[in-house]
Amino acid sequence: MAIYRLISESLVGGPQGDELVYLPGGRLVGPMSTGVGASAMDGLSMPYLDVPRARFWFTEVGWKRFGIAVVKDHEAAGLRVRVLRQKNPPNSAVVYRDTWQVALLPPTHRRS
């Protein structure tokens, strides 16, 4: 099973004349933190997890239903987008799963 994670540039606000204008150029973040409207994710459940390190990935079905549209929305807003793909995440890293998405703990890198 492949899973997909979208990482996108966020919008940054700045004054331009008398207005506050939002432009691309912010740090890379998940799709809910970019500042772009999440209309492409209408119908996607947003479970509350008490695990701040968890990162959401789309399942293959979720990628086709939501992910591709989210990428198009972000690209239309002029944001750089990166899609990560991973195969067969370890079950020990999964903290949530439904039809559309999987929440994973990121790998830990221990120093020797």
A tleap script that builds the chain and sets N, CA, C and O, in Angstrom:
source leaprc.protein.ff14SB
mol = sequence {
  NMET ALA ILE TYR ARG LEU ILE SER GLU SER
  LEU VAL GLY GLY PRO GLN GLY ASP GLU LEU
  VAL TYR LEU PRO GLY GLY ARG LEU VAL GLY
  PRO MET SER THR GLY VAL GLY ALA SER ALA
  MET ASP GLY LEU SER MET PRO TYR LEU ASP
  VAL PRO ARG ALA ARG PHE TRP PHE THR GLU
  VAL GLY TRP LYS ARG PHE GLY ILE ALA VAL
  VAL LYS ASP HIE GLU ALA ALA GLY LEU ARG
  VAL ARG VAL LEU ARG GLN LYS ASN PRO PRO
  ASN SER ALA VAL VAL TYR ARG ASP THR TRP
  GLN VAL ALA LEU LEU PRO PRO THR HIE ARG
  ARG CSER
}
set mol.1.N position { 0.847 -1.186 0.000 }
set mol.1.CA position { 0.000 0.000 0.000 }
set mol.1.C position { 0.887 1.241 0.000 }
set mol.1.O position { 1.767 1.368 0.851 }
set mol.2.N position { 0.673 2.136 -0.917 }
set mol.2.CA position { 1.404 3.400 -0.947 }
set mol.2.C position { 0.579 4.465 -0.244 }
set mol.2.O position { -0.651 4.455 -0.302 }
set mol.3.N position { 1.261 5.376 0.415 }
set mol.3.CA position { 0.614 6.527 1.035 }
set mol.3.C position { 1.322 7.788 0.533 }
set mol.3.O position { 2.472 7.737 0.099 }
set mol.4.N position { 0.615 8.916 0.600 }
set mol.4.CA position { 1.111 10.157 0.013 }
set mol.4.C position { 0.954 11.301 1.005 }
set mol.4.O position { -0.076 11.428 1.666 }
set mol.5.N position { 1.985 12.129 1.101 }
set mol.5.CA position { 1.941 13.307 1.968 }
set mol.5.C position { 2.282 14.530 1.136 }
set mol.5.O position { 3.246 14.534 0.370 }
set mol.6.N position { 1.485 15.555 1.301 }
set mol.6.CA position { 1.676 16.822 0.606 }
set mol.6.C position { 2.389 17.786 1.537 }
set mol.6.O position { 1.978 17.989 2.679 }
set mol.7.N position { 3.455 18.371 1.036 }
set mol.7.CA position { 4.167 19.428 1.761 }
set mol.7.C position { 4.179 20.627 0.825 }
set mol.7.O position { 4.555 20.507 -0.341 }
set mol.8.N position { 3.773 21.768 1.329 }
set mol.8.CA position { 3.646 22.941 0.471 }
set mol.8.C position { 4.220 24.167 1.157 }
set mol.8.O position { 4.281 24.254 2.383 }
set mol.9.N position { 4.634 25.099 0.335 }
set mol.9.CA position { 5.056 26.400 0.801 }
set mol.9.C position { 3.833 27.092 1.407 }
set mol.9.O position { 2.719 26.909 0.916 }
set mol.10.N position { 4.024 27.870 2.448 }
set mol.10.CA position { 2.889 28.580 3.038 }
set mol.10.C position { 2.855 30.022 2.536 }
set mol.10.O position { 3.846 30.545 2.024 }
set mol.11.N position { 1.716 30.636 2.691 }
set mol.11.CA position { 1.569 32.041 2.321 }
set mol.11.C position { 2.111 32.920 3.443 }
set mol.11.O position { 1.958 32.610 4.625 }
set mol.12.N position { 2.746 34.019 3.052 }
set mol.12.CA position { 3.310 34.956 4.011 }
set mol.12.C position { 2.653 36.305 3.772 }
set mol.12.O position { 2.591 36.776 2.636 }
set mol.13.N position { 2.159 36.934 4.843 }
set mol.13.CA position { 1.507 38.226 4.700 }
set mol.13.C position { 2.501 39.366 4.836 }
set mol.13.O position { 3.452 39.298 5.616 }
set mol.14.N position { 2.263 40.404 4.069 }
set mol.14.CA position { 3.116 41.577 4.151 }
set mol.14.C position { 2.386 42.788 3.626 }
set mol.14.O position { 1.507 42.668 2.772 }
set mol.15.N position { 2.742 43.955 4.129 }
set mol.15.CA position { 2.077 45.178 3.670 }
set mol.15.C position { 2.498 45.533 2.249 }
set mol.15.O position { 3.673 45.441 1.893 }
set mol.16.N position { 1.533 45.935 1.457 }
set mol.16.CA position { 1.803 46.437 0.118 }
set mol.16.C position { 0.887 47.640 -0.062 }
set mol.16.O position { -0.302 47.497 -0.349 }
set mol.17.N position { 1.448 48.800 0.109 }
set mol.17.CA position { 0.632 50.011 0.116 }
set mol.17.C position { -0.204 50.027 1.385 }
set mol.17.O position { 0.325 49.886 2.487 }
set mol.18.N position { -1.514 50.199 1.226 }
set mol.18.CA position { -2.419 50.232 2.372 }
set mol.18.C position { -3.030 48.870 2.674 }
set mol.18.O position { -3.836 48.747 3.595 }
set mol.19.N position { -2.657 47.847 1.912 }
set mol.19.CA position { -3.264 46.528 2.073 }
set mol.19.C position { -2.258 45.513 2.620 }
set mol.19.O position { -1.044 45.684 2.508 }
set mol.20.N position { -2.802 44.466 3.208 }
set mol.20.CA position { -2.003 43.329 3.624 }
set mol.20.C position { -2.155 42.272 2.537 }
set mol.20.O position { -3.263 41.800 2.283 }
set mol.21.N position { -1.062 41.898 1.899 }
set mol.21.CA position { -1.089 40.975 0.779 }
set mol.21.C position { -0.388 39.693 1.181 }
set mol.21.O position { 0.651 39.728 1.841 }
set mol.22.N position { -0.949 38.562 0.785 }
set mol.22.CA position { -0.342 37.265 1.067 }
set mol.22.C position { 0.317 36.726 -0.184 }
set mol.22.O position { -0.309 36.639 -1.241 }
set mol.23.N position { 1.577 36.364 -0.062 }
set mol.23.CA position { 2.355 35.867 -1.187 }
set mol.23.C position { 3.032 34.552 -0.815 }
set mol.23.O position { 3.238 34.278 0.368 }
set mol.24.N position { 3.381 33.737 -1.806 }
set mol.24.CA position { 4.149 32.526 -1.518 }
set mol.24.C position { 5.507 32.889 -0.947 }
set mol.24.O position { 5.980 34.012 -1.122 }
set mol.25.N position { 6.121 31.963 -0.280 }
set mol.25.CA position { 7.475 32.200 0.216 }
set mol.25.C position { 7.697 31.751 1.644 }
set mol.25.O position { 8.792 31.908 2.184 }
set mol.26.N position { 6.668 31.193 2.260 }
set mol.26.CA position { 6.812 30.740 3.639 }
set mol.26.C position { 7.474 29.373 3.721 }
set mol.26.O position { 7.863 28.788 2.710 }
set mol.27.N position { 7.590 28.889 4.925 }
set mol.27.CA position { 8.223 27.583 5.142 }
set mol.27.C position { 7.330 26.459 4.618 }
set mol.27.O position { 6.143 26.671 4.371 }
set mol.28.N position { 7.891 25.284 4.450 }
set mol.28.CA position { 7.140 24.131 3.973 }
set mol.28.C position { 6.349 23.521 5.119 }
set mol.28.O position { 6.896 23.241 6.186 }
set mol.29.N position { 5.058 23.318 4.890 }
set mol.29.CA position { 4.149 22.805 5.912 }
set mol.29.C position { 3.134 21.859 5.280 }
set mol.29.O position { 3.078 21.722 4.058 }
set mol.30.N position { 2.336 21.210 6.119 }
set mol.30.CA position { 1.249 20.370 5.632 }
set mol.30.C position { 0.134 21.232 5.062 }
set mol.30.O position { 0.116 22.441 5.294 }
set mol.31.N position { -0.797 20.636 4.321 }
set mol.31.CA position { -1.798 21.414 3.596 }
set mol.31.C position { -2.743 22.240 4.467 }
set mol.31.O position { -3.270 23.251 4.002 }
set mol.32.N position { -2.968 21.842 5.705 }
set mol.32.CA position { -3.880 22.605 6.557 }
set mol.32.C position { -3.228 23.858 7.133 }
set mol.32.O position { -3.924 24.694 7.710 }
set mol.33.N position { -1.926 24.008 6.994 }
set mol.33.CA position { -1.198 25.137 7.581 }
set mol.33.C position { -0.684 26.133 6.557 }
set mol.33.O position { 0.101 27.015 6.905 }
set mol.34.N position { -1.104 26.017 5.305 }
set mol.34.CA position { -0.533 26.856 4.256 }
set mol.34.C position { -1.189 28.220 4.126 }
set mol.34.O position { -0.563 29.165 3.646 }
set mol.35.N position { -2.428 28.332 4.543 }
set mol.35.CA position { -3.164 29.572 4.334 }
set mol.35.C position { -4.076 29.508 3.120 }
set mol.35.O position { -4.850 30.435 2.883 }
set mol.36.N position { -3.998 28.426 2.344 }
set mol.36.CA position { -4.881 28.226 1.189 }
set mol.36.C position { -6.149 27.560 1.689 }
set mol.36.O position { -6.083 26.651 2.517 }
set mol.37.N position { -7.281 27.987 1.211 }
set mol.37.CA position { -8.555 27.398 1.617 }
set mol.37.C position { -8.575 25.895 1.407 }
set mol.37.O position { -7.989 25.385 0.451 }
set mol.38.N position { -9.239 25.198 2.289 }
set mol.38.CA position { -9.243 23.737 2.254 }
set mol.38.C position { -10.499 23.177 1.593 }
set mol.38.O position { -10.980 22.119 1.999 }
set mol.39.N position { -11.036 23.853 0.595 }
set mol.39.CA position { -12.280 23.388 -0.031 }
set mol.39.C position { -12.109 22.019 -0.686 }
set mol.39.O position { -13.072 21.257 -0.777 }
set mol.40.N position { -10.903 21.698 -1.142 }
set mol.40.CA position { -10.670 20.392 -1.765 }
set mol.40.C position { -10.772 19.270 -0.748 }
set mol.40.O position { -10.898 18.105 -1.124 }
set mol.41.N position { -10.720 19.607 0.541 }
set mol.41.CA position { -10.784 18.583 1.578 }
set mol.41.C position { -12.164 18.492 2.225 }
set mol.41.O position { -12.320 17.859 3.269 }
set mol.42.N position { -13.166 19.125 1.608 }
set mol.42.CA position { -14.534 18.991 2.121 }
set mol.42.C position { -14.938 17.522 2.085 }
set mol.42.O position { -14.816 16.865 1.051 }
set mol.43.N position { -15.413 17.016 3.201 }
set mol.43.CA position { -15.803 15.613 3.299 }
set mol.43.C position { -14.742 14.732 3.919 }
set mol.43.O position { -15.000 13.565 4.213 }
set mol.44.N position { -13.550 15.270 4.122 }
set mol.44.CA position { -12.472 14.513 4.763 }
set mol.44.C position { -12.591 14.685 6.265 }
set mol.44.O position { -12.646 15.812 6.759 }
set mol.45.N position { -12.631 13.578 6.998 }
set mol.45.CA position { -12.747 13.672 8.451 }
set mol.45.C position { -11.470 14.273 9.033 }
set mol.45.O position { -10.371 14.027 8.537 }
set mol.46.N position { -11.632 15.055 10.079 }
set mol.46.CA position { -10.503 15.690 10.758 }
set mol.46.C position { -10.488 15.206 12.201 }
set mol.46.O position { -10.958 15.913 13.092 }
set mol.47.N position { -9.960 14.023 12.442 }
set mol.47.CA position { -9.981 13.485 13.801 }
set mol.47.C position { -9.059 14.271 14.720 }
set mol.47.O position { -8.016 14.771 14.299 }
set mol.48.N position { -9.462 14.372 15.981 }
set mol.48.CA position { -8.597 15.006 16.969 }
set mol.48.C position { -7.667 13.941 17.523 }
set mol.48.O position { -8.119 12.918 18.038 }
set mol.49.N position { -6.383 14.181 17.419 }
set mol.49.CA position { -5.388 13.274 17.971 }
set mol.49.C position { -4.585 14.018 19.024 }
set mol.49.O position { -4.155 15.150 18.803 }
set mol.50.N position { -4.390 13.392 20.142 }
set mol.50.CA position { -3.573 13.983 21.201 }
set mol.50.C position { -2.123 13.519 21.039 }
set mol.50.O position { -1.456 13.144 22.003 }
set mol.51.N position { -1.663 13.558 19.797 }
set mol.51.CA position { -0.308 13.129 19.454 }
set mol.51.C position { 0.277 14.215 18.532 }
set mol.51.O position { 0.147 14.112 17.312 }
set mol.52.N position { 0.912 15.245 19.092 }
set mol.52.CA position { 1.344 16.374 18.270 }
set mol.52.C position { 2.367 16.019 17.183 }
set mol.52.O position { 2.483 16.741 16.193 }
set mol.53.N position { 3.096 14.936 17.351 }
set mol.53.CA position { 4.102 14.556 16.358 }
set mol.53.C position { 3.507 13.820 15.155 }
set mol.53.O position { 4.192 13.648 14.147 }
set mol.54.N position { 2.260 13.388 15.239 }
set mol.54.CA position { 1.652 12.612 14.150 }
set mol.54.C position { 1.512 13.471 12.893 }
set mol.54.O position { 1.185 14.656 12.966 }
set mol.55.N position { 1.764 12.856 11.752 }
set mol.55.CA position { 1.630 13.521 10.459 }
set mol.55.C position { 0.653 12.726 9.608 }
set mol.55.O position { 0.710 11.497 9.568 }
set mol.56.N position { -0.244 13.433 8.926 }
set mol.56.CA position { -1.267 12.776 8.123 }
set mol.56.C position { -0.781 12.542 6.696 }
set mol.56.O position { -0.164 13.408 6.075 }
set mol.57.N position { -1.074 11.365 6.206 }
set mol.57.CA position { -0.776 10.943 4.848 }
set mol.57.C position { -2.086 10.485 4.221 }
set mol.57.O position { -2.958 9.965 4.916 }
set mol.58.N position { -2.229 10.672 2.916 }
set mol.58.CA position { -3.386 10.150 2.203 }
set mol.58.C position { -3.138 8.688 1.842 }
set mol.58.O position { -2.026 8.311 1.471 }
set mol.59.N position { -4.185 7.866 1.953 }
set mol.59.CA position { -4.125 6.522 1.393 }
set mol.59.C position { -4.218 6.658 -0.127 }
set mol.59.O position { -4.424 7.763 -0.630 }
set mol.60.N position { -4.074 5.574 -0.857 }
set mol.60.CA position { -4.205 5.651 -2.315 }
set mol.60.C position { -5.587 6.145 -2.713 }
set mol.60.O position { -5.717 6.953 -3.633 }
set mol.61.N position { -6.619 5.665 -2.028 }
set mol.61.CA position { -7.992 6.101 -2.308 }
set mol.61.C position { -8.159 7.581 -1.936 }
set mol.61.O position { -8.771 8.344 -2.682 }
set mol.62.N position { -7.621 7.975 -0.800 }
set mol.62.CA position { -7.696 9.379 -0.374 }
set mol.62.C position { -6.924 10.306 -1.285 }
set mol.62.O position { -7.334 11.445 -1.509 }
set mol.63.N position { -5.799 9.822 -1.818 }
set mol.63.CA position { -5.008 10.628 -2.736 }
set mol.63.C position { -5.808 10.947 -3.987 }
set mol.63.O position { -5.810 12.083 -4.462 }
set mol.64.N position { -6.495 9.925 -4.524 }
set mol.64.CA position { -7.290 10.140 -5.736 }
set mol.64.C position { -8.489 11.036 -5.471 }
set mol.64.O position { -8.856 11.848 -6.320 }
set mol.65.N position { -9.107 10.895 -4.295 }
set mol.65.CA position { -10.322 11.651 -3.965 }
set mol.65.C position { -10.023 13.075 -3.502 }
set mol.65.O position { -10.727 14.007 -3.889 }
set mol.66.N position { -8.983 13.256 -2.675 }
set mol.66.CA position { -8.697 14.562 -2.081 }
set mol.66.C position { -7.329 15.129 -2.463 }
set mol.66.O position { -7.218 16.312 -2.785 }
set mol.67.N position { -6.312 14.310 -2.430 }
set mol.67.CA position { -4.932 14.782 -2.555 }
set mol.67.C position { -4.625 15.503 -3.851 }
set mol.67.O position { -4.013 16.571 -3.834 }
set mol.68.N position { -5.037 14.943 -4.964 }
set mol.68.CA position { -4.748 15.567 -6.251 }
set mol.68.C position { -5.410 16.939 -6.346 }
set mol.68.O position { -4.815 17.879 -6.873 }
set mol.69.N position { -6.631 17.057 -5.841 }
set mol.69.CA position { -7.323 18.355 -5.853 }
set mol.69.C position { -6.628 19.360 -4.933 }
set mol.69.O position { -6.570 20.548 -5.252 }
set mol.70.N position { -6.107 18.906 -3.811 }
set mol.70.CA position { -5.380 19.795 -2.894 }
set mol.70.C position { -4.119 20.316 -3.574 }
set mol.70.O position { -3.807 21.502 -3.471 }
set mol.71.N position { -3.396 19.447 -4.264 }
set mol.71.CA position { -2.200 19.875 -4.993 }
set mol.71.C position { -2.564 20.944 -6.028 }
set mol.71.O position { -1.877 21.959 -6.139 }
set mol.72.N position { -3.628 20.721 -6.772 }
set mol.72.CA position { -4.050 21.702 -7.788 }
set mol.72.C position { -4.396 23.047 -7.155 }
set mol.72.O position { -4.046 24.095 -7.699 }
set mol.73.N position { -5.091 23.028 -5.994 }
set mol.73.CA position { -5.428 24.280 -5.300 }
set mol.73.C position { -4.169 25.035 -4.889 }
set mol.73.O position { -4.088 26.253 -5.048 }
set mol.74.N position { -3.200 24.316 -4.365 }
set mol.74.CA position { -1.965 24.959 -3.903 }
set mol.74.C position { -1.140 25.491 -5.077 }
set mol.74.O position { -0.577 26.583 -4.998 }
set mol.75.N position { -1.071 24.732 -6.148 }
set mol.75.CA position { -0.348 25.207 -7.329 }
set mol.75.C position { -1.036 26.423 -7.946 }
set mol.75.O position { -0.367 27.340 -8.422 }
set mol.76.N position { -2.377 26.433 -7.938 }
set mol.76.CA position { -3.121 27.585 -8.473 }
set mol.76.C position { -2.868 28.841 -7.645 }
set mol.76.O position { -2.944 29.955 -8.162 }
set mol.77.N position { -2.564 28.659 -6.352 }
set mol.77.CA position { -2.249 29.796 -5.486 }
set mol.77.C position { -0.793 30.226 -5.635 }
set mol.77.O position { -0.355 31.171 -4.979 }
set mol.78.N position { -0.040 29.535 -6.495 }
set mol.78.CA position { 1.350 29.902 -6.743 }
set mol.78.C position { 2.334 29.308 -5.749 }
set mol.78.O position { 3.479 29.755 -5.669 }
set mol.79.N position { 1.906 28.310 -4.995 }
set mol.79.CA position { 2.779 27.721 -3.985 }
set mol.79.C position { 3.571 26.546 -4.552 }
set mol.79.O position { 3.066 25.776 -5.369 }
set mol.80.N position { 4.812 26.422 -4.107 }
set mol.80.CA position { 5.600 25.240 -4.460 }
set mol.80.C position { 5.042 24.064 -3.674 }
set mol.80.O position { 4.726 24.194 -2.491 }
set mol.81.N position { 4.923 22.927 -4.325 }
set mol.81.CA position { 4.338 21.743 -3.706 }
set mol.81.C position { 5.297 20.572 -3.868 }
set mol.81.O position { 5.919 20.400 -4.916 }
set mol.82.N position { 5.403 19.780 -2.824 }
set mol.82.CA position { 6.203 18.554 -2.874 }
set mol.82.C position { 5.326 17.408 -2.395 }
set mol.82.O position { 4.650 17.526 -1.372 }
set mol.83.N position { 5.332 16.310 -3.122 }
set mol.83.CA position { 4.557 15.141 -2.737 }
set mol.83.C position { 5.528 14.034 -2.337 }
set mol.83.O position { 6.412 13.657 -3.106 }
set mol.84.N position { 5.351 13.525 -1.132 }
set mol.84.CA position { 6.157 12.415 -0.638 }
set mol.84.C position { 5.344 11.139 -0.792 }
set mol.84.O position { 4.133 11.137 -0.569 }
set mol.85.N position { 5.999 10.070 -1.166 }
set mol.85.CA position { 5.332 8.780 -1.327 }
set mol.85.C position { 6.091 7.757 -0.504 }
set mol.85.O position { 7.321 7.719 -0.521 }
set mol.86.N position { 5.362 6.944 0.202 }
set mol.86.CA position { 5.975 5.917 1.029 }
set mol.86.C position { 5.196 4.628 0.838 }
set mol.86.O position { 3.973 4.651 0.696 }
set mol.87.N position { 5.894 3.512 0.835 }
set mol.87.CA position { 5.230 2.217 0.718 }
set mol.87.C position { 5.271 1.511 2.060 }
set mol.87.O position { 6.271 1.554 2.776 }
set mol.88.N position { 4.176 0.868 2.382 }
set mol.88.CA position { 4.085 -0.008 3.547 }
set mol.88.C position { 4.658 0.593 4.843 }
set mol.88.O position { 5.706 0.153 5.317 }
set mol.89.N position { 3.983 1.583 5.408 }
set mol.89.CA position { 4.481 2.136 6.670 }
set mol.89.C position { 4.413 1.068 7.766 }
set mol.89.O position { 3.522 0.220 7.741 }
set mol.90.N position { 5.333 1.098 8.716 }
set mol.90.CA position { 5.291 0.102 9.792 }
set mol.90.C position { 4.054 0.291 10.666 }
set mol.90.O position { 3.700 1.419 11.008 }
set mol.91.N position { 3.405 -0.796 11.021 }
set mol.91.CA position { 2.201 -0.719 11.859 }
set mol.91.C position { 2.470 -0.040 13.188 }
set mol.91.O position { 1.569 0.579 13.753 }
set mol.92.N position { 3.690 -0.142 13.700 }
set mol.92.CA position { 4.018 0.473 14.981 }
set mol.92.C position { 4.002 1.998 14.915 }
set mol.92.O position { 3.922 2.653 15.955 }
set mol.93.N position { 4.076 2.576 13.716 }
set mol.93.CA position { 4.057 4.027 13.560 }
set mol.93.C position { 2.660 4.586 13.351 }
set mol.93.O position { 2.472 5.800 13.440 }
set mol.94.N position { 1.665 3.732 13.073 }
set mol.94.CA position { 0.308 4.185 12.760 }
set mol.94.C position { -0.440 4.515 14.044 }
set mol.94.O position { -0.568 3.675 14.935 }
set mol.95.N position { -0.939 5.765 14.131 }
set mol.95.CA position { -1.740 6.159 15.296 }
set mol.95.C position { -3.212 6.368 14.934 }
set mol.95.O position { -4.061 6.466 15.821 }
set mol.96.N position { -3.515 6.436 13.636 }
set mol.96.CA position { -4.896 6.591 13.177 }
set mol.96.C position { -4.962 6.109 11.737 }
set mol.96.O position { -4.016 6.280 10.969 }
set mol.97.N position { -6.095 5.500 11.378 }
set mol.97.CA position { -6.280 5.065 9.992 }
set mol.97.C position { -7.770 5.065 9.678 }
set mol.97.O position { -8.583 4.614 10.486 }
set mol.98.N position { -8.122 5.571 8.506 }
set mol.98.CA position { -9.463 5.401 7.966 }
set mol.98.C position { -9.332 5.183 6.463 }
set mol.98.O position { -8.224 4.969 5.971 }
set mol.99.N position { -10.416 5.231 5.740 }
set mol.99.CA position { -10.384 4.969 4.304 }
set mol.99.C position { -9.503 5.954 3.556 }
set mol.99.O position { -8.822 5.577 2.603 }
set mol.100.N position { -9.508 7.210 3.977 }
set mol.100.CA position { -8.867 8.285 3.226 }
set mol.100.C position { -7.452 8.626 3.678 }
set mol.100.O position { -6.652 9.130 2.890 }
set mol.101.N position { -7.140 8.355 4.945 }
set mol.101.CA position { -5.887 8.870 5.498 }
set mol.101.C position { -5.304 7.962 6.568 }
set mol.101.O position { -5.986 7.114 7.143 }
set mol.102.N position { -4.021 8.171 6.810 }
set mol.102.CA position { -3.288 7.455 7.846 }
set mol.102.C position { -2.460 8.499 8.585 }
set mol.102.O position { -1.812 9.336 7.957 }
set mol.103.N position { -2.479 8.456 9.902 }
set mol.103.CA position { -1.618 9.332 10.697 }
set mol.103.C position { -0.462 8.491 11.219 }
set mol.103.O position { -0.660 7.447 11.840 }
set mol.104.N position { 0.755 8.972 10.951 }
set mol.104.CA position { 1.959 8.250 11.344 }
set mol.104.C position { 2.812 9.083 12.276 }
set mol.104.O position { 2.853 10.310 12.185 }
set mol.105.N position { 3.490 8.392 13.170 }
set mol.105.CA position { 4.558 9.047 13.925 }
set mol.105.C position { 5.784 9.082 13.032 }
set mol.105.O position { 6.084 8.100 12.352 }
set mol.106.N position { 6.498 10.202 13.025 }
set mol.106.CA position { 7.713 10.243 12.199 }
set mol.106.C position { 8.772 9.311 12.781 }
set mol.106.O position { 8.755 9.024 13.979 }
set mol.107.N position { 9.685 8.840 11.949 }
set mol.107.CA position { 10.734 7.953 12.469 }
set mol.107.C position { 11.619 8.697 13.454 }
set mol.107.O position { 11.851 9.898 13.316 }
set mol.108.N position { 12.099 7.988 14.426 }
set mol.108.CA position { 13.046 8.579 15.366 }
set mol.108.C position { 14.454 8.226 14.916 }
set mol.108.O position { 14.732 7.096 14.514 }
set mol.109.N position { 15.308 9.182 14.990 }
set mol.109.CA position { 16.707 8.972 14.600 }
set mol.109.C position { 17.549 9.095 15.860 }
set mol.109.O position { 17.833 10.198 16.328 }
set mol.110.N position { 17.935 7.973 16.389 }
set mol.110.CA position { 18.736 7.973 17.613 }
set mol.110.C position { 20.202 8.071 17.261 }
set mol.110.O position { 20.684 7.469 16.302 }
set mol.111.N position { 20.879 8.834 18.053 }
set mol.111.CA position { 22.330 8.985 17.851 }
set mol.111.C position { 23.046 7.866 18.603 }
set mol.111.O position { 22.665 7.496 19.713 }
set mol.112.N position { 24.065 7.353 17.987 }
set mol.112.CA position { 24.835 6.276 18.620 }
set mol.112.C position { 25.863 6.823 19.580 }
set mol.112.O position { 26.598 6.055 20.200 }
savepdb mol mol.pdb
quit
